Amino acid sequence: MRLISLSIQGFKSFANTTDLAFGPGVTGVIGPNGSGKSNVAEAIRWVLGEQSMKALRGKERADVLYSGTAKHASYARVTLTFDNESGRFPIHAGEISVSRTLTADGESEYAINKEPVRLIDLQQMLAEAGIGAKSYTVISQGMIDQYLTANPEGRRELFNEATGIKSLQIKIAQSQQKLKKSQAHAQEVTTILEELAPRLSLLQRQMDRYDERDTYLQKFQTMQKSYYHHAWQAGAQELAGHNAEHSKIEQDIAKAREVRIQAEQYALENAGRKHPKEALMHELASERATYALTFQQWKRNEEEKAELTTSLARITTQKKRLEGALSASSTSMPAQDIRATLLACKDFLDQIMHDIIPPKPVAKRLLHSITASLQTTPKHASEDSPEILFAKLSAVEEEQARRLQKLPIIEKPSDATIKNIEEKIRTLPKESQQAHSHTDPEHARQAELLAERAGASSHARIDEKIRTLKELEREISRECGMETLTFIKNTPYTDKEHPSESQLRSLSSKIATIGERDELVAKEHTETRERHDALQIQLEDVQQTMQRIQEGIDDVLATMQKTFDQKFSEITAKFSEYFTHLFGGGSATLESNAQGVEISVIPPGKRARHITLLSGGERALTSIALLFAILDAQHPPFIVLDEVDAALDEANSHRFARLLREHSHTTQSIVISHNRETMSQSDLLYGVTMHKNGVSTVYSVKIMDYVEDPA
């Protein structure tokens, strides 16, 4: 790779387009003071990305625009063209052109092969190719001397480029910039996540309550089926028991009817006949029948009293539940519980009304009482409202209480009485017992009537149980479906324990307290959760990116340190070698530490001295020794030297020119100089002159065209 040409237009004193072609070896640029020859070096430095106006001998950016007596330039453009056959530039092209343009309006643009690029991208490409705007690529007069006399930290910049780690430093700077952006992004995402967290937590708690409700509902449905299963099976078993009892009562009725028929037949056949002991036997039989009738009446009276007492207790319970439903507007009683209470009260009322309203006068009294009670209820109340149900229950309660008060007071006949009668009958002569074994017809009819009443009561209980089971079946079908009802009816209940009504009511209350699932809340929870998860993944990706960037920085730092140590060691060895060669003895060393780079020199015949105590010529030779040490270690494609040999005497100029020629085989050199020794080593000379209008003009001369052939 080599520099092919330089094109300058509107830059400083080069108002017109000026093209300089460079061949391999050494190209000299000469001219009188003030002709603008140093502007050639500054143009190269400028196009390579120099940002310091001080290094370009200016104060403002516009100072690089031509502003002589001729027409002022509207823009400045400098273009360098490189041969890239070796592939030193990381671009697939045989030639690479790098240009920089600055307009009078202050707009600046960099381009590679006429394609605009960022300055950082240009600097990265040049650094990878071993070219830079600073340090050793373009060296102006006194620059190396400035590095020599600078503090250790100031010298670090020169050696960073000299050791080839400048491109790595740019990579680190870019990575650190990316890391900084990633950190800002991570902080932004973290802030959003922190803002989302409370809302998501609230929504999650609500969704957990919905899930809890689903669990309660599932448990309620299971317990409800178990409760219904047990209730229906128990009711079915109770109905079967009533049917068995009714069958026995039917047998008793048939037997009583048979006894009554026999008694009537006997009385008819023996009308007017008398027996010696007939009066006594008839009396005992009558007493026994009277006892049996009295006992049946007492038993029936007690059963009716018990039924009425139980009915009143159940009515009281239902009224209390209705009172709770009536005051539900001022309490937290769930609506589902209110509905269950109303349904239960209605079913209970339908059942008890059916039981106490047969076609007899009591029905008229009860209906009249209900009508009177309803007159005090609100007219707008519905048929199944708590007010109507409460009024009906109050009327039924009043009727049941009246019936209980009107029940006759029947004392239970003494067991001793029947025992005495049975003993008297047992002690009668056997023939008398046989002759008078028939019951009195009237008592037989009373016994038959009592048996029929027992049968009617049993039949009523069976009807009630059937109605209860039918109502239960309708409720099961409504709440659980026909499939569940079919399963319950065809499958015996086997569990010993079954849920109670209070347990079901407690679960129902919990379900009602949580309420129905709000789909808007569920949708917001899903959207918030998805956004939170997406941000969390994004944060994890950013954190992983930050980790990879940091690992990359650590790797580049390790590579950079290794490269620096290796190249610095080579430069140190070469520096010592060139120093000894140029000074004809003595020694020089370089040392890198945390503060920067230290330079220690010992001229021949002298003690170790600080670099600032050397004479001008000694510093110039030391600078040249350091320059060529860097060239040997780094092998840059080209260098630009702007009057670096100005302070050398004739002998040292000769040494410098010889070293320059020796390195021209590996490094293309562009030398701006007044020194004849340097001119003599040039393969091509450009002369720069300046006209009166302040415009620099360039003339070229090929030295080989004027060298006589030795033959």
Secondary structure, 3 states (H helix, E strand, C coil): CEEEEEEEECECCECCCEEEECCCCEEEEECCCCCCCHHHHHHHHHHCCCCCCCCCCCCCHHHHECCCCCCCCCEEEEEEEEECCCCCCCCCCCEEEEEEEEECCCCEEEEECCEEECHHHHHHHHHHCCCCCCCCCEECCCHHHHHHHCCHHHHHHHHHHHCCCHHHHHHHHHHHHHHHHHHHHHHHHHHHHHHHHHHHHHHHHHHHHHHHHHHHHHHHHHHHHHHHHHHHHHHHHHHHHHHHHHHHHHHHHHHHHHHHHHHHHHHHHCCCCCCCCHHHHHHHHHHHHHHHHHHHHHHHHHHHHHHHHHHHHHHHHHHHHHHHHHCHHHCCCCHHHHHHHHHHHHHHHHHHHHHHCCCCHHHHHHHHHHHHHHCCCCCCCCCCCHHHHHHHHHHHHHHHHHHHHCCCCCCCCCHHHHHHHHHHHHHCCHHHHHHCCCCCHHHHHHHHHHHHHHHHHHHHHHHHHHHHHHHHHHHHHHHHCHHHHHHHHHCCCCCCCCCCHHHHHHHHHHHHHHCCCCHHHHHHHHHHHHHHHHHHHHHHHHHHHHHHHHHHHHHHHHHHHHHHHHHHHHHHHHHHHHHHHHHCCCEEEEEEECCEEEEEEECCCCCCECHHHCCHHHHHHHHHHHHHHHHHHHCCCEEEEECCCCCCCHHHHHHHHHHHHHHCCCCEEEEECCCHHHHHCCCEEEEEEECCCCCEEEEEEEHHHHCCCCC
